[in-house]
Amino acid sequence: MSMALRPFGRTGLMISPLTLGTMEFSSRVDVNEASQLLERAVDAGVNAIDTANVYSSGRSEEMVGRLIAGKRDRFILATKFSVATDSEDPNSGGTSRRTVIAACEASLRRLQTEYVDVYYIHRPSTQTAIDETLRALDDLVRAGKIRYIGSSGAAGWQLVEMLWCAHDLGLNRPIVEQTAYHLLDRRAERDLIPAALSHDTALAVWSPLAGGLLTGKYLGQRRELGARLSPDNEWGAKHFTPQADAAVALHPERVLDPVVRGGPCHPGDPAVETPRAVAAGPVDRRGGGERRPPRELRHRVRRGELRRAAGIDLTGRVDELAHEPERAVAVEGDDVAGVGGLHEL
């Protein structure tokens, strides 16, 4: 099934509503499974891939580069910078001109490409003046090494600051913001989504399944130590909260979906995870970050497409599951510079 493409913000590009995420490529996802995921994603109509220089210490980019060799121009390829890649080098991360340019050149080598379509600031930084970062990114656009600038984890005011600075200095502006947004964390609805819509900026969503919690697979089951979402690691500790369990378990059998064989409208299904975002027209992002076999990827794509094709408004159903814009999952970065809405992958 080929999914309908949608405009990618103001760029004129057409992009699939789902993006293949690759956070666990080369760590929990080996090259064979990654190849199968890419094949299934392409068969379903996905034309976007998302990675980062910090994923698997750069090996994710290397794997993506090998997998798309010879067909790179078929994809809208995005990567990110700013998270430190070397604990012994204080300048391996951040958003300084030196870091921006050096990180981009290293990513291009690993990806085996001459350019990336979207280059994200992985996390905002209060240590570097925003004009310093934007000037370096603008130089990369003019050099043909990146096509578009993106931000990730920004608060609404930070997005507006970047847009204002770019406009004031005549620089290329960010065209997309990537944010955490799912049933258990809907804070983006407060100011980020309105800011993006007001200023014609696309939105991409990371962790739409809350690290897998929204699939329901952790309910009533033993949470294994050592898993990606595990009580013994920080990622799991943030997600396994009584509020999150209550939201996921909140009478899913009452929220029926008449489209797909009368089956339940599960809180982990694509059209349910980000209802406001679907209505607003941003880009949903998922894939390797939420580990799943290729057959499950195909299943979720099909269910999401059927719901969208039927034009069902799920906003009311979602509000039953999670009252807006509260959150039930603690997101790391809440206290950075005293600003809510700063998230880490």
Number of C-alpha atoms within 10 A of each C-alpha: 10 14 19 15 15 15 16 21 20 11 13 9 11 15 21 22 26 25 26 24 23 28 26 21 27 21 14 15 20 13 17 9 17 23 19 14 24 24 14 17 23 16 14 19 19 24 22 23 23 25 27 25 27 23 22 18 15 19 20 26 29 20 21 25 19 16 17 19 13 9 8 17 12 11 16 20 25 23 25 26 28 23 20 17 19 12 9 8 9 10 15 20 21 23 29 21 18 14 19 25 19 13 19 22 16 14 26 20 14 19 28 18 16 12 22 24 21 21 29 26 28 26 23 22 17 11 9 13 11 18 17 13 21 26 19 19 30 21 16 21 20 12 11 14 20 23 21 22 24 25 25 26 24 26 23 20 13 18 24 18 14 19 19 13 18 19 12 10 11 11 18 20 19 24 22 27 26 24 27 25 25 27 30 29 23 19 20 23 17 13 13 22 23 14 19 21 15 10 13 13 23 23 27 25 22 26 21 28 25 22 17 19 23 24 15 17 12 17 14 9 8 9 16 12 12 11 11 19 22 19 17 14 13 12 17 19 14 17 23 19 13 10 15 23 20 14 20 22 16 15 12 17 12 11 18 14 16 13 15 14 7 9 12 16 23 20 28 22 20 24 28 23 25 26 21 21 20 18 12 15 18 27 27 25 25 25 27 23 26 20 20 14 15 18 11 12 19 16 11 14 23 17 16 18 18 15 21 15 11 10 9 13 16 20 14 10 17 21 13 15 19 23 15 17 14 14 19 20 20 16 19 16 16 14 11 14 10 9 13 18 23 22 20 15 18
